[in-house]
Amino acid sequence: MTDNELLLAIYNDIQSMKDELETVKRDVKHLKKEAIKMQAMDEAILDEAERVHGILDKHKEDKSVHTA
């Protein structure tokens, strides 16, 4: 293998790695966006659970609704 062929092979390998790195970067960016969305959904669910829990606590304290 000549020096030029070796350099060309190395260059092609580097180009291939660059392409793969760009794909990984895109995937990571997408995953970060998805993680942020999931975190927002989790917070919304927890907020709703807290709200409902408060309503249930008020209902339990109101003895006038428990006539059994």
C-alpha positions in Angstrom: 0.0 0.0 0.0 1.4 3.3 -1.0 1.5 6.4 1.2 -1.2 8.0 -0.8 -3.5 5.0 -0.6 -2.9 4.8 3.2 -3.7 8.5 3.5 -6.8 8.1 1.4 -8.0 5.1 3.6 -7.3 7.2 6.8 -9.2 10.1 5.3 -12.2 7.9 4.4 -12.2 6.4 7.9 -12.2 9.9 9.4 -15.0 11.0 7.1 -17.0 8.0 8.1 -16.5 8.7 11.8 -17.5 12.3 11.3 -20.8 11.2 9.7 -21.4 8.8 12.5 -20.7 11.5 15.1 -23.2 13.8 13.4 -25.8 11.1 13.7 -25.0 10.6 17.3 -25.2 14.4 17.9 -28.6 14.5 16.3 -29.8 11.5 18.4 -28.5 13.1 21.6 -30.2 16.4 20.8 -33.5 14.5 20.1 -33.2 12.5 23.3 -32.6 15.7 25.3 -35.8 17.2 23.9 -37.7 14.1 24.8 -36.3 14.0 28.3 -37.4 17.7 28.8 -40.9 16.8 27.5 -41.1 13.8 29.9 -39.9 15.9 32.8 -42.6 18.4 32.1 -45.2 15.7 31.8 -44.0 14.1 35.1 -44.3 17.5 36.8 -47.8 18.0 35.5 -48.9 14.6 36.7 -47.5 15.2 40.1 -49.2 18.6 40.3 -52.5 17.0 39.4 -52.0 14.2 42.0 -51.3 16.9 44.7 -54.4 18.8 43.6 -56.6 15.7 43.8 -55.0 14.7 47.1 -55.9 18.1 48.5 -59.5 17.7 47.4 -59.8 14.3 49.0 -58.3 15.6 52.3 -60.9 18.4 52.3 -63.6 15.8 51.6 -62.5 13.5 54.4 -62.5 16.5 56.9 -66.1 17.4 55.9 -68.1 15.2 58.2 -71.4 16.5 56.9 -71.0 14.4 53.8 -70.5 11.2 55.7 -74.0 10.2 56.9 -73.5 6.4 57.0 
